[in-house]
Amino acid sequence: MKYQAKNYARAFTELGSKPEQIKKLFAVMKKNGDLLQAHIVVKEIEKIEVKKNNGHMIEVEFARAQGALAREKMLSQFGKYDRVVTKIRQDLIAGARMITDGEYELDMSLAGRLEKLFT
């Protein structure tokens, strides 16, 4: 990548994050040969926008798929501007794991508890 994803994202958001800027962003990335990394730039833009609104990037990993009622109940616990992504990770065996802003981890999985038990 010629330029870091954070640089593209910062430039995009500083220009106002307007829809017409999207074509310009992708044109510049294509010119620099960085278009294949667009998904990384989009994630960085998302992080900046969420942080701008005082929200948090939250990733919740479950061992099994959750029902609609359980999912809605879980999502209601977060703020309006929080970006919540849920994933299924069968290697957790049971339970869930939550990562906030890529820094803080709350591990409530059986795999995490077994690891703590045997270390």
C-alpha positions as CSV (number, residue, x, y, z in Angstrom):
1,M,0.0,0.0,0.0
2,K,1.5,3.3,-1.0
3,Y,-0.3,5.3,1.7
4,Q,-1.7,3.9,5.0
5,A,-5.4,3.3,5.3
6,K,-5.6,5.8,8.2
7,N,-4.3,8.6,5.9
8,Y,-6.9,7.9,3.3
9,A,-9.6,7.7,6.0
10,R,-8.5,10.9,7.7
11,A,-8.4,12.8,4.4
12,F,-11.9,11.6,3.5
13,T,-13.4,12.6,6.8
14,E,-11.7,16.0,6.9
15,L,-13.2,16.8,3.5
16,G,-16.6,16.3,5.0
17,S,-17.4,12.7,4.2
18,K,-19.7,13.8,1.4
19,P,-21.0,11.2,-1.1
20,E,-19.4,12.9,-4.0
21,Q,-16.0,12.5,-2.3
22,I,-16.3,8.7,-2.5
23,K,-15.6,8.6,-6.2
24,K,-12.6,10.9,-5.7
25,L,-11.3,8.7,-2.9
26,F,-11.5,5.6,-5.0
27,A,-10.0,7.3,-8.0
28,V,-7.0,8.4,-5.9
29,M,-6.7,4.9,-4.4
30,K,-6.8,3.4,-7.9
31,K,-4.2,5.8,-9.2
32,N,-1.9,4.9,-6.3
33,G,-2.5,1.1,-6.8
34,D,-4.2,0.8,-3.4
35,L,-7.7,-0.1,-4.5
36,L,-7.4,-3.7,-3.4
37,Q,-7.1,-2.4,0.2
38,A,-10.4,-0.4,0.0
39,H,-12.0,-2.6,2.7
40,I,-9.4,-1.6,5.2
41,V,-9.9,2.1,4.4
42,V,-13.6,1.7,4.8
43,K,-13.1,0.2,8.3
44,E,-10.9,3.1,9.2
45,I,-13.5,5.6,8.0
46,E,-16.1,3.8,10.1
47,K,-13.9,4.0,13.2
48,I,-13.3,7.7,12.7
49,E,-17.1,8.4,12.2
50,V,-18.1,6.4,15.2
51,K,-15.5,8.0,17.4
52,K,-16.6,11.5,16.1
53,N,-20.1,10.7,17.5
54,N,-18.7,9.5,20.9
55,G,-19.6,5.9,20.0
56,H,-17.5,2.7,20.3
57,M,-16.6,0.0,17.9
58,I,-17.8,-3.2,19.5
59,E,-17.2,-6.7,18.3
60,V,-19.2,-9.5,19.9
61,E,-18.3,-13.1,19.2
62,F,-20.6,-15.9,20.1
63,A,-20.0,-19.6,20.1
64,R,-23.4,-20.3,18.5
65,A,-26.0,-18.3,16.5
66,Q,-28.3,-16.2,18.7
67,G,-32.1,-16.0,18.3
68,A,-33.7,-12.7,17.2
69,L,-35.0,-11.9,20.7
70,A,-31.6,-12.5,22.3
71,R,-29.8,-10.5,19.6
72,E,-32.2,-7.5,20.1
73,K,-31.8,-7.7,23.8
74,M,-28.0,-7.6,23.5
75,L,-28.1,-4.7,21.0
76,S,-30.3,-2.7,23.2
77,Q,-27.5,-2.6,25.8
78,F,-25.3,-0.4,23.6
79,G,-25.5,3.3,22.8
80,K,-27.1,4.9,19.7
81,Y,-23.8,5.7,18.1
82,D,-22.0,2.4,18.9
83,R,-21.2,0.2,16.0
84,V,-21.8,-3.4,17.0
85,V,-20.7,-6.3,14.9
86,T,-21.5,-9.9,15.8
87,K,-19.7,-12.9,14.7
88,I,-19.9,-16.7,15.2
89,R,-16.7,-18.4,16.4
90,Q,-17.2,-22.1,17.1
91,D,-13.8,-22.4,18.7
92,L,-15.2,-20.5,21.7
93,I,-17.0,-23.8,22.6
94,A,-19.7,-21.9,24.6
95,G,-20.3,-18.4,25.7
96,A,-19.3,-15.1,24.2
97,R,-16.4,-12.6,23.9
98,M,-16.6,-8.9,23.5
99,I,-13.9,-6.5,22.2
100,T,-14.4,-2.7,22.5
101,D,-12.5,-0.3,20.3
102,G,-10.0,-3.1,19.5
103,E,-8.4,-2.6,22.9
104,Y,-10.6,-4.0,25.7
105,E,-11.6,-7.6,25.9
106,L,-14.3,-9.2,28.0
107,D,-14.0,-13.0,27.6
108,M,-17.0,-14.9,28.9
109,S,-16.3,-18.0,26.8
110,L,-15.7,-21.6,28.0
111,A,-12.5,-21.6,25.9
112,G,-11.2,-18.5,27.7
113,R,-12.1,-19.9,31.1
114,L,-10.3,-23.2,30.4
115,E,-7.3,-21.3,29.2
116,K,-7.2,-19.3,32.4
117,L,-7.6,-22.4,34.5
118,F,-4.7,-24.3,32.9
119,T,-2.2,-21.4,32.7
